[in-house]
Amino acid sequence: MPIIASQHRWKDKDHVAHLRKDWPDDCKVQWGGSGIVLGEKKGPRQTAFFEAFPKSGGFIRGEGATIEEAENNAFRRFREESACQHQWGRRGYTNGGCRCARCGAFKTVMKPIVKLGGYRDPIKSMEIEIAISRHGLAPSSRSDRDGSNTSRKIWLRLRRAGIDLPPIPDKPEPENHDDPFAPSTFAAACREAIFSYFDAHGGLDLLEGRGDLQTMQGLFDGMSLAWIKWDYRVWLESKAEGAPAPDM
């Protein structure tokens, strides 16, 4: 039995009973009955989908009229890729991802190509969203993903931009059991530093977050920027409420 994504305790949970038993035990899987596909010339379309993440790396996706059909297509693809003697090439990817010239499989095989001077790029909305999220750039006891390099890179880029962020904690902060959705102390301090900086430098126009909404990246960038604008307005309102009354 593969590793089933936690959201299927409630989302599309009926498929659990119909899940194929021949997936590897160390392969994580997830699915949905109404996924949205972007980036095609005909525009967005809706489909059932099934995604698998083998422990050895890579990503496999199947689509179909039903989740069961999508899973069967994904499993057929998994068997084809497993039997292939891969011939990897970058195919335009610079982050280490590669495509197999024989079967089309995708996997991170090579080292990323470092963009010289990339630290000078404008701050992106996704970086701000990560920095002010629940745990922010701090390590989390709830995550098994090692994001320390990404967090450090974002922290350095924000510091270089002039935002006076506090140092990243060495260990996960204690959980807030009274309000599990509240940001950590460190994330709250980062939010205050970031929004104070934007407030002093003309607002959010410094952010880069608009993209082609026909692409997945453009959609995520737009959603990220919209959420930051909302949270920034909340911060401004809170600041105005806490400001001292003007002299009469």
Buried (B, 14 or more C-beta within 10 A) or exposed (E): EBBBBEEBEEEBEEBEEEBBEEBBEEBBBBBBBEBEBBEEEEEEEEBBBBBBBBEEEBEBBBBBEBBBBBBBBBBEBBEBBBEEEBEBEBEEBEEEBBBBEEBEBBBBBBEEEEEEEEEEEEBBBBBBBBBBBBBBBBBBEEEEEEBEEEBEBBBEBBEEBEBEBBEBBEEBBEEEEEEEEEBBBBBEBBBBBBBBBBBEEEEBEEBBBEBEEEEBEBBBBBBBBEBBBEBBEEBBEEEEEEEEEEEE
